[in-house]
Amino acid sequence: MSSDTQTQAQTELIVDVGPVAHGGHCVARHEGRVVFVRHGIPGEKVRVRLTESGPDAKFWRGDVVEVLTASPDRVDHFWDLADSVRSWSHRHPPVGGAELGHIALGRQRSLKAEVLAEQLRRLAGVDLTHAEEGFTVEGAAGESGPKAAAGLAWRTRAGFAVTPAGKLGMHAHRSDTVLPVREMPLAVDAINALRLWDIDLQGIERVEVAAPANGSRPLVLLVPAPGTRAKRLSAVLAGLPEDVSVASFDPVKGEVLRLRGRTYVQESASGHDFRVTGDGFWQIHRDAPATLVGAVTGFLHDGGFLEPGAVVADLYAGAGLFTAPLADAVGETGSVLSVEGSPGTSRDARKNLHDAAQVEIVQGKVERVLREKARKFDAILLDPPRAGAGKAVVNHLVGAGPRAVAYVSCDPASFARDLGYFRQSGWDLAGLRAFDLYPHTHHMETVALLTPRG
């Protein structure tokens, strides 16, 4: 350890940044110990401030505070509050949510492709290096304009914390520290136009905002702290624009209570309108619905698995984003089984698909519903949460005997693990696309087509 590092009470190290790893960091080593470094780029020499360390820890974590040898792919961060070097120079950590903002967008996507390839190789035994033209992570369909080209203004949903002083804030990575914010460059203009940072949010623990890409009425969801009085909620309500719907959410009871306007937003995709209540799930990127629906239906159509009269299932179906275009494709002579675990989101799906007679909507756990609704499927689509489907669900899917499975995933590690389960059961990866639907973050979305071997 260098003498200048010792003067920092051994909280700082100088390291060479190694390969990218899943989770938004790169791997470095210091005296044989692994250090997971955020805000660096492979090949750089940097000074790192340790954020998690200890003599008995298997590995340490740290943020870059000074770049000694910069990568040619390093760019000025678009957001001061998320810039690690600038933030630590002001003696506070950066906010999370834009951890790759110091990297040119094209390089971000190549790094994400490396992460996906590594996860598939290690967890599923699949090697992407033999792809004829090389595997790439694509941008969203329909991206246009300077902000889209810069990877900005894509979030139609954003979650915020609140500082002890009642100001809108965001958490630092893996920290209880909440820093006040006065902009969110990744959010669509309609979210920033609310100017939530100008409102006294005392008594509120969390704020969730949804501003549909179709321009319909935004929804502000307030999560009050225990014991917050109605008078305090009314004061917050008075500070919000009158043309915005406002609701409160009780995370213990899972209840959404109307304060003004609607308790839901109206989304649009694939020629359909979708009601999404409260904190119900919807894709975050403004162009994600069209991108993912196009990829899924493209795989299934091209393989001959999705045609009039087909029998398909949409698992973890949410409010019906995929169910509706699947129903269009199979027509009145086909059928779609739509399964969603969340009661509120399942109610939304019933409202959204009430006029599609070929759709059966069931609320419950996927494995239970598949067991009870035993039938022969032409194709099954699943879009599980970040944790993935898991071995039990994969076994149920294989047992259902579909001709194909389309798997939509937001996490390369859980997807690779589940793909490994499919391969152990005699299935192969027949198609794969990956999309950068979370620019400036380490997240990505993948769409895969899986078919029985032989």
ZAZAZA-376764 format. One record per residue (C-alpha): x, y, z. Coordinates in pm, 1 decimal. Each point is the difference from the previous one (the first is absolute). Layout:
REM ZAZAZA-376764
(node (X Y Z));
...
REM end
This chain:
REM ZAZAZA-376764
(node (0.0 0.0 0.0));
(node (143.4 338.4 -95.5));
(node (87.5 260.6 261.8));
(node (-263.4 243.5 -128.6));
(node (-261.6 -273.1 40.0));
(node (109.0 -58.5 358.2));
(node (-60.2 367.3 79.7));
(node (-364.4 -57.7 -97.1));
(node (-33.2 -243.8 293.5));
(node (11.6 -284.8 -251.8));
(node (-337.3 99.1 -146.6));
(node (144.6 55.3 -347.1));
(node (187.0 -226.6 -241.7));
(node (158.2 35.2 -341.9));
(node (-102.4 -290.3 -223.9));
(node (-5.7 -110.7 -362.5));
(node (-359.5 -53.3 -108.8));
(node (-60.9 -349.0 -136.4));
(node (-292.9 -158.4 -185.0));
(node (-363.1 102.4 37.7));
(node (-218.0 -217.8 223.6));
(node (-373.3 -37.5 53.8));
(node (-141.1 261.4 236.5));
(node (138.6 329.5 -125.9));
(node (362.9 -32.1 98.9));
(node (337.3 -116.3 -129.3));
(node (243.9 -238.3 166.2));
(node (332.6 122.7 135.1));
(node (249.0 -159.5 237.1));
(node (203.9 138.0 285.4));
(node (257.7 -222.8 166.5));
(node (-193.7 -306.4 -112.7));
(node (-339.0 124.4 119.2));
(node (-284.7 62.7 -242.8));
(node (-129.2 357.3 -5.0));
(node (-330.6 66.1 -178.0));
(node (44.1 345.7 -149.7));
(node (-288.4 221.4 -112.0));
(node (38.0 295.2 -237.8));
(node (311.9 -136.0 -172.2));
(node (63.5 -145.3 -346.8));
(node (208.4 -309.2 -77.3));
(node (361.6 97.6 -67.3));
(node (2.5 315.6 213.1));
(node (228.5 76.1 292.7));
(node (-202.7 169.5 274.4));
(node (-5.7 104.0 359.7));
(node (-284.2 -173.8 182.0));
(node (-170.5 97.1 321.7));
(node (-104.1 -312.2 188.2));
(node (-369.8 -4.4 88.1));
(node (-5.7 -353.4 142.5));
(node (311.7 -163.6 140.1));
(node (143.7 -187.7 293.7));
(node (291.0 -234.1 73.2));
(node (-226.5 -306.5 0.1));
(node (-214.9 92.9 -300.0));
(node (24.4 -228.9 -304.1));
(node (-5.2 305.3 -225.3));
(node (-15.7 376.4 24.8));
(node (-208.6 259.8 -181.9));
(node (103.8 345.3 -107.2));
(node (-81.3 307.8 -208.1));
(node (240.1 171.5 -237.5));
(node (104.0 338.5 140.4));
(node (283.5 82.3 -240.8));
(node (85.1 -122.6 -349.0));
(node (376.8 -31.9 -45.7));
(node (-3.7 -164.0 -343.9));
(node (-327.1 48.7 -184.9));
(node (-164.8 -229.0 -253.9));
(node (-69.7 154.2 -343.1));
(node (-363.8 -94.2 69.1));
(node (-23.5 227.9 305.3));
(node (-229.6 300.7 -46.9));
(node (-119.3 281.6 223.2));
(node (-286.0 -124.9 216.1));
(node (-331.7 160.0 -94.0));
(node (-116.8 23.3 363.3));
(node (217.8 161.3 266.4));
(node (-174.5 -175.6 287.9));
(node (69.1 -345.1 -148.1));
(node (360.6 79.6 -96.8));
(node (218.8 -188.9 247.5));
(node (313.4 215.8 -38.2));
(node (-191.4 326.2 34.7));
(node (-221.4 -125.8 284.8));
(node (284.3 -129.6 215.6));
(node (190.3 325.6 -59.4));
(node (-295.6 159.9 179.4));
(node (26.2 -262.3 277.2));
(node (-309.3 -201.7 -74.6));
(node (-68.0 -316.8 -202.1));
(node (-172.9 14.2 -339.3));
(node (-366.9 -87.7 -35.6));
(node (-78.4 -334.9 -159.9));
(node (-182.5 -52.9 -325.2));
(node (254.7 131.2 -251.9));
(node (310.8 -199.1 84.1));
(node (115.7 -27.4 -362.6));
(node (-52.2 365.2 -89.8));
(node (376.8 55.5 -28.6));
(node (24.9 -246.3 -291.5));
(node (-80.0 65.6 -366.2));
(node (-335.4 -158.4 -83.9));
(node (140.8 -237.6 -259.7));
(node (258.6 -129.1 246.0));
(node (-271.1 -45.0 263.8));
(node (-180.9 -234.6 -235.3));
(node (311.5 -198.5 -83.8));
(node (69.9 -42.5 372.3));
(node (-356.3 -121.5 54.1));
(node (50.0 -252.5 -279.6));
(node (313.8 -122.2 179.6));
(node (-194.3 -41.7 325.1));
(node (-277.6 -196.7 -169.3));
(node (249.6 -222.0 -182.1));
(node (187.9 -71.3 323.2));
(node (-316.8 -89.0 190.8));
(node (-122.2 -231.2 -277.1));
(node (336.0 -171.4 -27.3));
(node (39.9 -48.5 375.1));
(node (-358.2 -85.1 102.9));
(node (-150.5 -156.9 -312.7));
(node (295.1 -134.6 -195.7));
(node (-94.3 213.7 -301.3));
(node (277.6 170.2 -197.7));
(node (-102.6 312.6 -192.1));
(node (343.8 49.3 -154.9));
(node (-90.1 -229.7 -289.2));
(node (-283.6 225.7 -120.0));
(node (60.8 69.6 -369.6));
(node (10.2 378.9 25.8));
(node (69.9 34.9 370.9));
(node (-268.6 55.3 261.9));
(node (-104.7 358.4 71.4));
(node (-228.0 182.1 242.0));
(node (-248.1 204.1 -203.8));
(node (-158.9 335.1 68.9));
(node (-375.0 33.1 44.0));
(node (-224.1 -8.0 -304.4));
(node (-109.1 342.7 -114.4));
(node (273.8 199.2 175.1));
(node (17.8 348.9 -148.8));
(node (110.6 349.2 93.4));
(node (312.0 133.2 175.9));
(node (-106.4 -106.5 349.4));
(node (-67.2 -357.0 -111.0));
(node (333.9 -5.6 -180.9));
(node (164.9 106.4 326.1));
(node (-188.7 -263.0 201.5));
(node (-202.3 261.5 191.4));
(node (-369.6 72.0 71.7));
(node (-114.0 -363.0 -28.7));
(node (-138.9 -80.5 344.5));
(node (-379.1 24.3 15.5));
(node (18.4 -113.1 362.1));
(node (225.0 120.5 278.1));
(node (22.5 -65.7 371.6));
(node (135.4 249.3 250.8));
(node (88.5 2.3 366.6));
(node (-51.7 300.6 229.5));
(node (270.3 169.6 205.9));
(node (-49.0 59.7 375.3));
(node (-70.3 363.9 -90.7));
(node (-285.2 -101.4 -229.6));
(node (175.9 51.7 -331.5));
(node (-24.1 -230.9 -300.5));
(node (303.8 -225.5 -2.4));
(node (168.7 -315.2 -118.6));
(node (207.5 -262.1 177.8));
(node (369.4 -45.7 -50.7));
(node (86.5 -353.2 -114.1));
(node (-35.6 -259.8 279.5));
(node (-43.0 280.5 252.9));
(node (-256.8 155.7 231.0));
(node (133.0 342.0 -103.2));
(node (-267.1 203.1 -184.4));
(node (121.0 291.9 -209.6));
(node (-235.1 278.6 -112.4));
(node (-57.9 15.8 -376.3));
(node (-118.5 279.2 -225.6));
(node (-9.0 -188.2 -328.7));
(node (-24.7 -351.7 -139.0));
(node (156.8 2.4 -348.6));
(node (-100.4 -360.1 -72.6));
(node (-368.9 80.0 59.4));
(node (-238.1 120.0 -270.9));
(node (-70.4 372.9 -7.3));
(node (-346.4 -49.8 152.2));
(node (156.3 -127.8 324.9));
(node (251.4 282.9 30.0));
(node (-275.6 251.2 -82.9));
(node (-172.7 -91.2 329.0));
(node (288.7 166.6 189.1));
(node (-47.4 -227.0 297.8));
(node (320.6 140.5 150.3));
(node (-182.9 328.2 70.2));
(node (-258.5 -167.9 227.2));
(node (26.2 -49.4 376.1));
(node (-25.8 -380.2 27.8));
(node (27.1 -30.5 377.3));
(node (-202.6 -298.0 117.6));
(node (61.8 -190.3 -325.3));
(node (242.0 -292.8 -13.3));
(node (3.3 -66.5 -373.0));
(node (-140.7 146.2 -321.5));
(node (-72.5 -204.0 -314.0));
(node (-82.9 178.6 -324.4));
(node (-142.3 -137.0 -324.9));
(node (-31.4 214.6 -313.2));
(node (-125.3 -207.8 -296.0));
(node (185.8 36.7 -329.4));
(node (-333.6 64.9 -175.2));
(node (-31.3 330.1 185.7));
(node (-298.0 -98.5 214.8));
(node (-43.5 119.2 356.4));
(node (297.1 -70.0 232.7));
(node (-43.9 -161.6 340.9));
(node (190.3 91.4 315.4));
(node (-8.9 -274.7 261.6));
(node (85.2 109.6 353.7));
(node (114.8 -244.7 267.3));
(node (-64.4 176.7 333.1));
(node (211.2 -62.6 307.5));
(node (-183.1 -174.6 285.9));
(node (-211.2 248.7 192.3));
(node (-11.5 263.7 -273.7));
(node (-318.5 203.4 40.5));
(node (-252.5 72.3 -273.2));
(node (75.4 372.4 31.9));
(node (363.4 -62.9 -101.4));
(node (-110.9 -204.9 -300.8));
(node (-232.6 283.4 -100.5));
(node (290.1 244.6 13.4));
(node (207.0 -221.1 -231.7));
(node (-299.6 -38.4 -230.4));
(node (-40.2 377.0 -21.3));
(node (356.6 32.9 -126.4));
(node (-54.9 -230.7 -296.5));
(node (-137.0 116.9 -339.4));
(node (-377.7 -31.6 -21.2));
(node (7.4 -205.4 -320.7));
(node (194.6 -282.6 169.1));
(node (-164.3 -299.0 168.0));
(node (114.4 -59.2 358.0));
(node (-43.1 -307.2 220.0));
(node (145.2 -134.4 322.3));
(node (133.4 -351.8 37.4));
(node (8.0 -219.1 310.1));
(node (278.0 -256.1 -64.3));
(node (-108.4 -214.5 297.0));
(node (-360.0 -38.8 -114.4));
(node (81.8 41.4 -369.6));
(node (-279.3 259.2 -27.7));
(node (-7.5 292.2 -242.4));
(node (-221.4 285.9 120.2));
(node (-119.3 276.1 -229.8));
(node (88.5 353.6 100.8));
(node (-73.6 172.3 -332.0));
(node (-75.1 -113.1 -352.5));
(node (59.3 -367.9 -76.9));
(node (182.6 -276.2 184.2));
(node (136.5 -130.4 -329.9));
(node (168.9 113.2 -320.0));
(node (-107.5 -76.5 -354.9));
(node (278.7 -154.0 -206.9));
(node (-1.9 -85.0 -372.2));
(node (185.0 -269.2 -194.1));
(node (-50.7 -219.0 -309.5));
(node (-329.9 168.1 -84.5));
(node (-147.7 -61.2 346.7));
(node (-63.8 213.4 308.1));
(node (96.9 -130.0 343.4));
(node (-111.1 110.5 343.1));
(node (285.8 -35.8 253.7));
(node (-98.6 65.2 360.3));
(node (219.0 154.0 269.1));
(node (335.3 -173.8 22.3));
(node (-96.1 -264.8 -257.6));
(node (275.4 -111.8 -235.2));
(node (58.4 156.3 -339.8));
(node (318.6 20.0 -204.7));
(node (200.8 308.9 96.4));
(node (156.7 106.0 -330.8));
(node (-240.8 195.9 -217.7));
(node (75.5 -223.9 -301.2));
(node (31.7 -329.0 190.9));
(node (-355.9 -130.8 -59.7));
(node (27.8 23.2 -378.9));
(node (357.4 -132.3 3.7));
(node (-75.7 -307.6 209.5));
(node (-334.8 -83.7 -158.8));
(node (163.8 19.9 -341.0));
(node (283.8 -231.3 104.2));
(node (-230.3 -257.0 163.3));
(node (-258.9 -16.2 -277.8));
(node (276.7 0.6 -259.7));
(node (162.1 -310.8 149.2));
(node (-332.6 -181.8 39.7));
(node (-137.8 97.7 -341.2));
(node (319.9 -87.1 -185.8));
(node (13.8 -338.8 170.6));
(node (-360.2 -80.4 -91.6));
(node (-107.2 -13.7 365.8));
(node (-238.3 297.3 -6.9));
(node (-279.7 -15.9 -255.7));
(node (-381.3 -3.8 -5.8));
(node (-133.8 -283.0 213.7));
(node (317.1 -36.3 210.2));
(node (-18.0 -75.4 373.5));
(node (241.7 218.6 198.4));
(node (67.3 111.0 357.7));
(node (127.1 333.5 131.4));
(node (160.4 -50.3 341.7));
(node (79.8 286.7 241.4));
(node (-234.5 185.2 -233.3));
(node (-38.3 328.0 188.6));
(node (-266.5 230.8 -137.4));
(node (-1.5 -178.9 -336.7));
(node (279.0 159.5 -205.8));
(node (77.4 -329.5 -175.9));
(node (-340.3 -164.0 48.2));
(node (-177.9 247.4 -228.2));
(node (223.0 -45.4 -308.8));
(node (8.1 -377.0 58.9));
(node (-381.2 0.3 -2.4));
(node (3.9 199.2 -324.8));
(node (233.1 -255.8 -156.7));
(node (-189.1 -317.2 99.1));
(node (-337.5 151.2 -87.3));
(node (-341.1 -115.4 115.7));
(node (81.0 -363.3 -80.7));
(node (303.6 -4.9 230.2));
(node (43.3 52.3 373.1));
(node (229.2 184.8 239.2));
(node (43.0 -91.6 366.3));
(node (116.8 311.3 189.3));
(node (148.0 -57.0 347.2));
(node (97.1 273.3 247.2));
(node (74.0 -30.9 370.9));
(node (-84.9 354.9 112.8));
(node (-374.8 39.5 74.1));
(node (-6.4 369.5 -92.7));
(node (188.8 -45.8 -325.4));
(node (-216.2 -299.7 -89.0));
(node (-309.5 218.8 47.0));
(node (153.6 249.2 -242.6));
(node (51.3 -280.9 -252.6));
(node (-368.3 -95.6 26.1));
(node (-103.2 356.7 -75.3));
(node (250.5 33.8 -283.1));
(node (-100.7 -325.7 -169.5));
(node (-369.0 -21.2 85.2));
(node (-103.5 -13.1 -366.4));
(node (247.2 -274.4 -102.6));
(node (-205.3 -317.8 32.2));
(node (297.6 -220.3 -86.7));
(node (191.0 117.2 309.9));
(node (-30.3 -174.6 336.8));
(node (144.4 205.0 285.7));
(node (104.4 -181.4 317.0));
(node (148.2 159.7 309.6));
(node (241.4 -224.1 189.6));
(node (343.9 -158.7 10.7));
(node (125.3 -118.2 -337.6));
(node (85.6 -356.0 104.3));
(node (-341.3 -50.4 165.1));
(node (-191.5 131.9 -297.8));
(node (198.7 -210.3 -246.4));
(node (-71.6 -306.1 210.0));
(node (-372.3 74.4 18.3));
(node (-35.9 111.8 -362.2));
(node (178.9 -296.7 -155.3));
(node (-25.8 34.9 -376.1));
(node (214.2 -25.4 -312.2));
(node (154.7 334.5 -94.9));
(node (145.9 103.3 -332.3));
(node (203.9 268.3 173.7));
(node (55.4 144.7 346.1));
(node (122.6 352.2 71.0));
(node (145.6 89.8 336.9));
(node (120.3 337.1 127.6));
(node (96.0 -69.3 364.1));
(node (126.3 252.1 255.5));
(node (372.5 62.0 44.9));
(node (44.7 -319.9 202.2));
(node (-98.7 -205.6 -304.8));
(node (-233.4 -298.0 -25.0));
(node (201.1 -254.7 198.9));
(node (42.9 -373.3 -32.5));
(node (-349.8 -99.9 114.1));
(node (-170.9 222.5 -258.2));
(node (237.4 -111.3 -276.4));
(node (-82.8 -362.3 81.0));
(node (-372.5 78.8 -22.8));
(node (52.1 174.1 -334.4));
(node (194.7 -292.3 -141.6));
(node (-266.8 -237.4 133.1));
(node (-273.3 199.2 -175.9));
(node (157.8 -104.0 -329.9));
(node (-17.1 322.1 -204.0));
(node (157.3 18.0 -344.4));
(node (186.9 317.3 100.5));
(node (62.9 234.5 291.7));
(node (66.9 372.4 -38.9));
(node (186.5 128.3 306.0));
(node (19.6 374.5 76.1));
(node (253.3 86.1 270.1));
(node (130.8 312.8 170.6));
(node (289.9 -177.2 172.4));
(node (273.1 -191.7 -187.0));
(node (99.1 -209.8 303.3));
(node (-345.8 -138.8 79.9));
(node (-68.2 -46.8 -372.3));
(node (323.7 -195.1 -48.3));
(node (-76.7 -215.1 304.5));
(node (-349.3 -81.2 -132.5));
(node (136.0 -65.8 -348.2));
(node (232.6 -252.3 162.0));
(node (-303.5 -177.5 149.6));
(node (-167.2 -10.7 -342.1));
(node (312.7 -143.1 -160.3));
(node (24.9 -269.0 267.7));
(node (-357.6 -97.7 -94.9));
(node (80.6 -38.0 -367.8));
(node (-72.5 347.8 -133.0));
(node (220.4 233.7 -205.2));
(node (36.1 372.7 -58.1));
(node (-147.6 57.5 -346.1));
(node (14.3 382.5 -4.6));
(node (126.5 285.3 215.6));
(node (-18.0 378.5 -11.7));
(node (109.7 250.7 263.8));
(node (-113.1 361.6 34.9));
(node (141.5 301.4 179.1));
(node (-326.3 114.5 157.8));
(node (180.3 151.7 300.0));
(node (268.4 229.8 -145.9));
(node (270.6 120.1 241.8));
(node (-80.0 -284.1 242.1));
(node (134.4 -356.6 1.2));
(node (-343.7 -148.3 -68.2));
(node (-115.5 -149.2 -331.0));
(node (-292.7 -199.1 -135.5));
(node (28.1 -328.2 -189.4));
(node (-252.3 -190.3 -212.1));
(node (72.1 -367.3 -69.6));
(node (-168.2 -273.4 -199.2));
(node (38.5 -349.5 150.6));
(node (-101.4 -322.9 -172.8));
(node (20.6 -372.8 84.8));
(node (317.1 -162.1 -129.8));
(node (-56.1 -198.0 -318.7));
REM end
